[in-house]
Amino acid sequence: MGDFILHQGATVICTHAGQAQPAVTNPRVKVSNQPITTLSNMYTVSGCTNPPPNANVGPCVTAQFTNGATRVRANGDPVLTKASSAVCVPTGTGLNILNTQVRVKAT
């Protein structure tokens, strides 16, 4: 049936509770009056609590989504949905999508 589309106001965190925000959004397509995010959009992470080097690899800094909607695109790029997954750098862990808009779905 599809999943809800991610937008700039979605609550996204890394697995260490750092806040993730899109570095760039798609300004031409909006849901809930906020721009959506697409597969090519990098996310920046702030406030990650993963320990620094010597104890671990350090905090999450950026994240890149690895999959998006298969049938819905914006400017030729797959839109991100609540089911999309991402990989954080340098930790290799994922992002958790906690809240997003609940009006528009994509498959």
DSSP file (Angstrom, degrees, kcal/mol; ACC not computed):
  #  RESIDUE AA STRUCTURE BP1 BP2  ACC     N-H-->O    O-->H-N    N-H-->O    O-->H-N    TCO  KAPPA ALPHA  PHI   PSI    X-CA   Y-CA   Z-CA
    1    1 A M              0   0    0      0, 0.0     2,-0.1     0, 0.0   104,-0.1   0.000 360.0 360.0 360.0 -21.5    0.0    0.0    0.0
    2    2 A G        -     0   0    0    105,-0.1     2,-0.3   103,-0.1   105,-0.2  -0.337 360.0-100.7 107.5 168.3    2.9    2.3    0.5
    3    3 A D  E     -A  106   0A   0    103,-2.3   103,-2.5    -2,-0.1     2,-0.1  -0.877  43.0 -83.0-128.4 160.8    4.5    4.3    3.3
    4    4 A F  E     -A  105   0A   0     -2,-0.3    78,-2.1   101,-0.2   101,-0.3  -0.363  48.2-112.6 -67.4 141.5    4.3    8.0    4.2
    5    5 A I  B     -B   81   0B   0     99,-2.1    96,-0.5    76,-0.2    76,-0.3  -0.511  27.5-120.1 -76.6 138.1    6.7   10.3    2.4
    6    6 A L        -     0   0    0     74,-2.5    31,-1.4    31,-0.2     2,-0.3  -0.533  34.9-179.9 -75.8 143.8    9.5   12.0    4.4
    7    7 A H  B >   -C   36   0C   0     29,-0.3     3,-2.0    -2,-0.2    29,-0.3  -0.838  45.4 -88.7-135.8 174.8    9.6   15.7    4.5
    8    8 A Q  T 3  S+     0   0    0     27,-2.5    28,-0.1     1,-0.3    -2,-0.0   0.807 123.3  53.0 -57.5 -32.9   11.8   18.4    6.1
    9    9 A G  T 3  S+     0   0    0     26,-0.2    -1,-0.3     2,-0.1    27,-0.1   0.393  80.7 121.8 -86.7   3.3    9.9   18.3    9.4
   10   10 A A    <   -     0   0    0     -3,-2.0     2,-0.8     1,-0.1    90,-0.2  -0.326  68.0-119.4 -65.4 148.5   10.1   14.6    9.9
   11   11 A T  E     +E   99   0D   0     88,-2.3    87,-2.6     8,-0.0    88,-1.2  -0.827  43.3 167.1 -92.2 112.2   11.7   13.4   13.1
   12   12 A V  E     +EF  97  20D   0     -2,-0.8     8,-3.1     8,-0.5     2,-0.3  -0.993   6.4 175.7-129.6 130.5   14.7   11.3   12.2
   13   13 A I  E     -EF  96  19D   0     83,-2.5    83,-3.7    -2,-0.4     6,-0.2  -0.932  28.9-117.1-131.8 156.6   17.5   10.2   14.6
   14   14 A C  E >   -E   95   0D   0      4,-2.4     3,-1.9    -2,-0.3    81,-0.2  -0.340  44.9 -95.9 -79.5 173.2   20.6    8.0   14.4
   15   15 A T  T 3  S+     0   0    0     79,-1.1    80,-0.1     1,-0.3    -1,-0.1   0.600 127.0  56.3 -69.4  -8.3   20.7    4.9   16.5
   16   16 A H  T 3  S-     0   0    0      2,-0.1    33,-1.1    34,-0.0    -1,-0.3   0.138 124.5-101.1-107.0  17.4   22.7    6.9   19.2
   17   17 A A  S <  S+     0   0    0     -3,-1.9     2,-0.3     1,-0.3    -2,-0.1   0.610  71.2 148.6  75.4  17.3   19.9    9.5   19.5
   18   18 A G        -     0   0    0      1,-0.1    -4,-2.4    27,-0.0     2,-0.4  -0.618  52.2-112.6 -79.3 142.8   21.5   12.2   17.3
   19   19 A Q  E     -FG  13  46D   0     27,-2.2    27,-2.5    -2,-0.3     2,-0.4  -0.613  30.3-156.4 -78.4 127.2   19.1   14.4   15.4
   20   20 A A  E     +FG  12  45D   0     -8,-3.1    -8,-0.5    -2,-0.4    25,-0.2  -0.900  14.4 176.3-108.8 133.1   19.3   13.9   11.6
   21   21 A Q  E     - G   0  44D   0     23,-2.4    23,-3.0    -2,-0.4     2,-0.2  -0.977  36.7-102.6-132.0 145.2   18.2   16.7    9.1
   22   22 A P  E     - G   0  43D   0      0, 0.0    21,-0.3     0, 0.0     3,-0.1  -0.476  19.1-150.4 -67.2 135.7   18.3   16.8    5.3
   23   23 A A  S    S+     0   0    0     19,-3.2     2,-0.3     1,-0.2    20,-0.1   0.840  86.1  13.4 -71.3 -33.4   21.2   18.9    4.0
   24   24 A V  S    S-     0   0    0     18,-0.6     2,-0.2    -3,-0.0    -1,-0.2  -0.985  72.6-163.6-140.4 146.5   19.1   19.7    1.0
   25   25 A T        -     0   0    0     -2,-0.3    12,-0.2    -3,-0.1     3,-0.1  -0.742  33.4-100.7-121.8 174.4   15.4   19.2    0.2
   26   26 A N  E >   -D   36   0C   0     10,-2.8     3,-0.9    -2,-0.2    10,-0.8  -0.855  32.8-170.7 -96.2 103.3   13.3   19.2   -3.0
   27   27 A P  E 3  S+     0   0C   0      0, 0.0    -1,-0.1     0, 0.0     3,-0.0   0.639  77.2  64.3 -72.4 -13.0   11.7   22.7   -3.0
   28   28 A R  E 3  S+     0   0C   0      1,-0.1     2,-0.5     8,-0.1    47,-0.0   0.714 100.3  52.2 -84.3 -20.4    9.3   21.9   -5.9
   29   29 A V  E <   +     0   0C   0     -3,-0.9     7,-2.0     7,-0.1     2,-0.4  -0.971  68.4 179.4-122.1 127.1    7.3   19.2   -4.1
   30   30 A K  E     -D   35   0C   0     -2,-0.5     2,-0.4     5,-0.2     3,-0.1  -0.949  14.6-172.0-127.6 146.5    5.8   19.8   -0.7
   31   31 A V  E >  S+D   34   0C   0      3,-2.6     3,-1.9    -2,-0.4    70,-0.1  -0.992  84.8   4.5-130.1 141.1    3.7   17.7    1.7
   32   32 A S  T 3  S-     0   0    0     -2,-0.4    -1,-0.1     1,-0.3   -25,-0.0   0.853 132.7 -64.3  50.3  36.3    2.1   19.3    4.8
   33   33 A N  T 3  S+     0   0    0      1,-0.2    -1,-0.3    -3,-0.1    -3,-0.0   0.697 117.1 106.2  63.1  23.7    3.5   22.5    3.4
   34   34 A Q  E <  S- D   0  31C   0     -3,-1.9    -3,-2.6   -26,-0.0    -1,-0.2  -0.980  76.9-101.8-130.1 145.4    7.1   21.3    3.8
   35   35 A P  E     - D   0  30C   0      0, 0.0   -27,-2.5     0, 0.0    -5,-0.2  -0.308  37.2-127.3 -65.0 147.2    9.6   20.2    1.1
   36   36 A I  E     -CD   7  26C   0     -7,-2.0   -10,-2.8   -10,-0.8     2,-0.3  -0.354  14.9-125.5 -86.3 170.6   10.1   16.5    0.7
   37   37 A T        -     0   0    0    -31,-1.4    43,-2.2    43,-0.2     2,-0.2  -0.902  21.1-159.1-117.0 150.6   13.4   14.6    0.6
   38   38 A T  B >   -J   79   0E   0     -2,-0.3     3,-1.9    41,-0.3    41,-0.2  -0.737  36.3 -93.2-124.3 172.3   14.7   12.3   -2.1
   39   39 A L  T 3  S+     0   0    0     39,-2.7    26,-0.3     1,-0.3    40,-0.1   0.792 120.7  55.1 -57.5 -33.1   17.2    9.5   -2.3
   40   40 A S  T 3  S+     0   0    0     38,-0.2     2,-0.4    24,-0.1    -1,-0.3   0.594  83.7 106.1 -79.9  -8.5   20.0   11.8   -3.4
   41   41 A N    <   -     0   0    0     -3,-1.9    24,-0.5   -18,-0.0     2,-0.2  -0.596  63.5-143.8 -77.4 123.8   19.6   14.1   -0.4
   42   42 A M  E     - H   0  64D   0     -2,-0.4   -19,-3.2    22,-0.1   -18,-0.6  -0.565  11.7-141.8 -79.4 147.7   22.4   13.7    2.2
   43   43 A Y  E     -GH  22  63D   0     20,-2.9    20,-2.3   -21,-0.3     2,-0.4  -0.888   4.9-145.0-109.4 144.2   21.4   14.0    5.9
   44   44 A T  E     -GH  21  62D   0    -23,-3.0   -23,-2.4    -2,-0.4     2,-0.4  -0.868  12.4-150.0-105.5 145.0   23.5   15.7    8.5
   45   45 A V  E     +G   20   0D   0     16,-3.0     2,-0.4    -2,-0.4   -25,-0.2  -0.948  15.2 179.4-119.0 131.8   23.5   14.3   12.1
   46   46 A S  E     +G   19   0D   0    -27,-2.5   -27,-2.2    -2,-0.4    15,-0.1  -0.975  62.0  25.9-130.2 147.0   24.1   16.4   15.2
   47   47 A G  S    S+     0   0    0     -2,-0.4     2,-0.1   -29,-0.2    -1,-0.1   0.669  71.2 165.9  81.1  17.5   24.2   15.4   18.9
   48   48 A C        -     0   0    0     12,-0.4    -1,-0.2     1,-0.1   -31,-0.1  -0.458  27.3-155.1 -67.4 137.1   25.2   11.8   18.3
   49   49 A T        +     0   0    0    -33,-1.1    -1,-0.1    -2,-0.1   -32,-0.1   0.309  47.6 129.6 -98.8   8.3   26.3   10.2   21.6
   50   50 A N        -     0   0    0      1,-0.1     6,-0.1     8,-0.1   -34,-0.0  -0.444  68.6-103.0 -63.8 134.4   28.6    7.5   20.1
   51   51 A P        -     0   0    0      0, 0.0     7,-1.5     0, 0.0    -1,-0.1  -0.164  36.5-108.8 -60.6 151.2   32.0    7.6   21.9
   52   52 A P    >>  -     0   0    0      0, 0.0     4,-1.8     0, 0.0     3,-1.6  -0.134  56.0 -56.2 -71.2 172.9   34.9    9.3   20.1
   53   53 A P  T 34 S+     0   0    0      0, 0.0     4,-0.2     0, 0.0     2,-0.1  -0.049 123.2  39.0 -51.4 156.8   37.9    7.3   18.7
   54   54 A N  T 34 S+     0   0    0      2,-0.4     3,-0.1     1,-0.1     0, 0.0  -0.254 126.0  42.7  84.6 -36.3   39.9    5.1   21.1
   55   55 A A  T <4 S-     0   0    0     -3,-1.6     2,-0.2     1,-0.3    -1,-0.1   0.737 137.2 -30.8 -98.3 -32.7   36.6    4.1   22.7
   56   56 A N  S  < S-     0   0    0     -4,-1.8    -2,-0.4    -6,-0.1    -1,-0.3  -0.831  79.8 -72.1-162.6-164.3   34.7    3.7   19.3
   57   57 A V  S    S-     0   0    0      1,-0.3    -7,-0.0    -2,-0.2    34,-0.0   0.549  78.3-106.3 -85.9  -7.0   34.7    5.2   15.8
   58   58 A G        -     0   0    0     -7,-1.5    -1,-0.3    -6,-0.3     3,-0.1  -0.394  50.8 -39.9 105.9 173.4   33.2    8.5   16.8
   59   59 A P        -     0   0    0      0, 0.0     2,-0.2     0, 0.0   -14,-0.1  -0.300  65.2 -94.2 -74.0 156.3   29.8   10.1   16.5
   60   60 A C        +     0   0    0      1,-0.2   -12,-0.4    30,-0.1     3,-0.1  -0.482  44.2 172.2 -64.6 137.3   27.6    9.9   13.4
   61   61 A V        +     0   0    0     28,-2.8   -16,-3.0     1,-0.5     2,-0.3   0.724  60.1   5.6-116.7 -47.3   28.2   12.9   11.2
   62   62 A T  E     -HI  44  89D   0     27,-1.5    27,-2.9   -18,-0.3    -1,-0.5  -0.873  59.1-157.5-134.3 167.6   26.3   12.3    7.9
   63   63 A A  E     -HI  43  88D   0    -20,-2.3   -20,-2.9    -2,-0.3     2,-0.4  -0.994   1.7-159.5-147.1 145.8   23.9    9.7    6.6
   64   64 A Q  E     -HI  42  87D   0     23,-2.1    23,-2.1    -2,-0.3     2,-0.2  -0.994  21.2-128.5-126.9 128.4   22.8    8.6    3.1
   65   65 A F  E     - I   0  86D   0    -24,-0.5    21,-0.3    -2,-0.4     3,-0.1  -0.484  13.3-162.2 -72.9 145.6   19.6    6.7    2.4
   66   66 A T        +     0   0    0     19,-3.1     2,-0.3     1,-0.2    20,-0.2   0.577  68.5  24.9-107.0 -14.5   20.1    3.5    0.4
   67   67 A N        +     0   0    0     18,-0.9    18,-0.3    14,-0.1    14,-0.3  -0.997  58.2 169.9-150.3 152.7   16.5    3.0   -0.9
   68   68 A G        -     0   0    0     -2,-0.3    12,-0.2     1,-0.2    11,-0.1  -0.637  51.7 -37.4-139.4-163.2   13.4    5.0   -1.6
   69   69 A A        -     0   0    0     10,-3.2    -1,-0.2    -2,-0.2   -30,-0.1  -0.350  43.2-151.0 -64.4 146.3   10.0    4.6   -3.3
   70   70 A T  S    S+     0   0    0     37,-1.2    -1,-0.1     1,-0.1     3,-0.1   0.702  91.0  29.4 -91.8 -21.5   10.0    2.4   -6.4
   71   71 A R  S    S+     0   0    0      1,-0.1     2,-0.5     8,-0.1    -1,-0.1   0.563 107.9  69.5-115.8 -11.6    7.1    4.1   -8.2
   72   72 A V        +     0   0    0      7,-0.1     7,-1.8     2,-0.0     2,-0.3  -0.941  56.4 171.9-118.5 127.9    7.1    7.7   -7.1
   73   73 A R  E     -K   78   0F   0     -2,-0.5     2,-0.4     5,-0.2    -3,-0.0  -0.918  22.6-153.1-130.5 155.1    9.8   10.2   -8.1
   74   74 A A  E >  S-K   77   0F   0      3,-2.8     3,-1.7    -2,-0.3   -45,-0.0  -0.990  88.7 -11.9-128.3 122.0   10.4   13.9   -7.7
   75   75 A N  T 3  S-     0   0    0     -2,-0.4    -1,-0.1     1,-0.3     0, 0.0   0.846 131.5 -55.6  53.9  35.9   12.6   15.5  -10.4
   76   76 A G  T 3  S+     0   0    0      1,-0.2    -1,-0.3     0, 0.0    -4,-0.0   0.429 117.1 111.0  82.8   0.0   13.6   12.0  -11.5
   77   77 A D  E <  S-K   74   0F   0     -3,-1.7    -3,-2.8     1,-0.0    -1,-0.2  -0.891  75.6-107.5-110.8 135.2   14.8   10.9   -8.0
   78   78 A P  E     -K   73   0F   0      0, 0.0   -39,-2.7     0, 0.0    -5,-0.2  -0.337  36.1-123.6 -59.1 136.7   13.0    8.4   -5.8
   79   79 A V  B     -J   38   0E   0     -7,-1.8   -10,-3.2   -41,-0.2     2,-0.3  -0.496  24.3-114.7 -77.7 152.8   11.2   10.0   -2.9
   80   80 A L        -     0   0    0    -43,-2.2   -74,-2.5   -12,-0.2     2,-0.3  -0.665  33.9-171.3 -87.3 144.0   12.1    8.8    0.7
   81   81 A T  B >   -B    5   0B   0     -2,-0.3     3,-1.9   -76,-0.3   -76,-0.2  -0.771  42.8 -95.0-126.3 173.1    9.4    7.1    2.7
   82   82 A K  T 3  S+     0   0    0    -78,-2.1    15,-0.2     1,-0.3   -77,-0.1   0.748 124.9  56.7 -60.7 -23.2    9.1    5.9    6.3
   83   83 A A  T 3  S+     0   0    0    -79,-0.2    -1,-0.3     2,-0.1   -15,-0.0   0.498  83.2 112.4 -86.7  -4.6   10.3    2.5    5.1
   84   84 A S    <   -     0   0    0     -3,-1.9     2,-0.3     1,-0.0    13,-0.1  -0.325  56.2-146.9 -67.8 150.9   13.5    3.8    3.6
   85   85 A S        -     0   0    0    -18,-0.3   -19,-3.1    11,-0.1   -18,-0.9  -0.881  12.9-168.2-121.7 155.9   16.8    2.9    5.2
   86   86 A A  E     -I   65   0D   0     -2,-0.3     2,-0.4   -21,-0.3     9,-0.4  -0.899  16.5-136.4-138.2 163.1   20.0    4.8    5.6
   87   87 A V  E     -I   64   0D   0    -23,-2.1   -23,-2.1    -2,-0.3     2,-0.2  -0.994  21.0-141.7-124.3 128.9   23.7    4.3    6.6
   88   88 A C  E  >  -I   63   0D   0      5,-3.5     4,-2.3    -2,-0.4   -25,-0.3  -0.607  25.0-105.3 -88.9 149.1   25.5    6.7    8.9
   89   89 A V  E  4 S+I   62   0D   0    -27,-2.9   -28,-2.8    -2,-0.2   -27,-1.5  -0.972  93.4   4.3-114.5 131.8   29.1    7.8    8.4
   90   90 A P  T  4 S+     0   0    0      0, 0.0    -1,-0.2     0, 0.0   -30,-0.1  -0.974 130.2  51.5 -97.9   4.4   31.5    6.9   10.1
   91   91 A T  T  4 S-     0   0    0      1,-0.1    -2,-0.2     2,-0.1     3,-0.1   0.794  84.6-139.0 -77.4 -28.7   29.6    4.4   12.3
   92   92 A G     <  +     0   0    0     -4,-2.3    -3,-0.1     1,-0.3    -1,-0.1   0.528  60.6 126.7  80.0   5.0   27.8    2.3    9.7
   93   93 A T        -     0   0    0      1,-0.1    -5,-3.5    -6,-0.1    -1,-0.3  -0.261  55.6-109.8 -85.6 179.8   24.6    2.3   11.7
   94   94 A G        -     0   0    0     -7,-0.2   -79,-1.1    -3,-0.1     2,-0.3  -0.371  17.8-109.9-104.8-178.2   21.2    3.3   10.5
   95   95 A L  E     -E   14   0D   0     -9,-0.4     2,-0.5   -81,-0.2    -9,-0.3  -0.858  21.1-141.9-108.5 149.0   18.7    6.1   11.0
   96   96 A N  E     -E   13   0D   0    -83,-3.7   -83,-2.5    -2,-0.3     2,-0.8  -0.959   7.1-149.5-110.5 125.5   15.3    5.7   12.8
   97   97 A I  E     +E   12   0D   0     -2,-0.5   -85,-0.2   -15,-0.2     3,-0.1  -0.847  23.4 170.3 -94.8 109.6   12.4    7.6   11.3
   98   98 A L  E     +     0   0D   0    -87,-2.6     2,-0.4    -2,-0.8    -1,-0.2   0.919  60.1   8.3 -88.7 -48.9   10.1    8.3   14.3
   99   99 A N  E     +E   11   0D   0    -88,-1.2   -88,-2.3   -90,-0.0    -1,-0.3  -0.991  61.0 158.4-138.4 143.5    7.5   10.7   12.9
  100  100 A T        -     0   0    0     -2,-0.4   -94,-0.1   -90,-0.2   -96,-0.0  -0.900  52.4 -65.5-147.1 177.0    6.6   12.0    9.5
  101  101 A Q        -     0   0    0    -96,-0.5    -1,-0.0    -2,-0.3   -91,-0.0  -0.304  39.0-151.2 -64.6 156.2    3.5   13.5    7.9
  102  102 A V  S    S+     0   0    0      1,-0.1    -1,-0.1   -98,-0.1     3,-0.1  -0.075  74.9  72.6-124.8  33.6    0.5   11.2    7.7
  103  103 A R  S    S+     0   0    0      1,-0.2     2,-0.5   -98,-0.1    -1,-0.1   0.716  88.1  50.7-114.9 -32.0   -1.4   12.4    4.6
  104  104 A V        -     0   0    0    -99,-0.2   -99,-2.1     2,-0.0     2,-0.3  -0.939  60.5-172.8-120.9 128.8    0.6   11.3    1.5
  105  105 A K  E     -A    4   0A   0     -2,-0.5     2,-0.3  -101,-0.3  -101,-0.2  -0.801   2.6-166.1-114.5 158.0    2.0    7.8    0.8
  106  106 A A  E      A    3   0A   0   -103,-2.5  -103,-2.3    -2,-0.3    -2,-0.0  -0.978 360.0 360.0-138.6 152.3    4.3    6.5   -1.9
  107  107 A T              0   0    0     -2,-0.3   -37,-1.2  -105,-0.2  -105,-0.1   0.359 360.0 360.0-116.5 360.0    5.2    3.0   -3.1
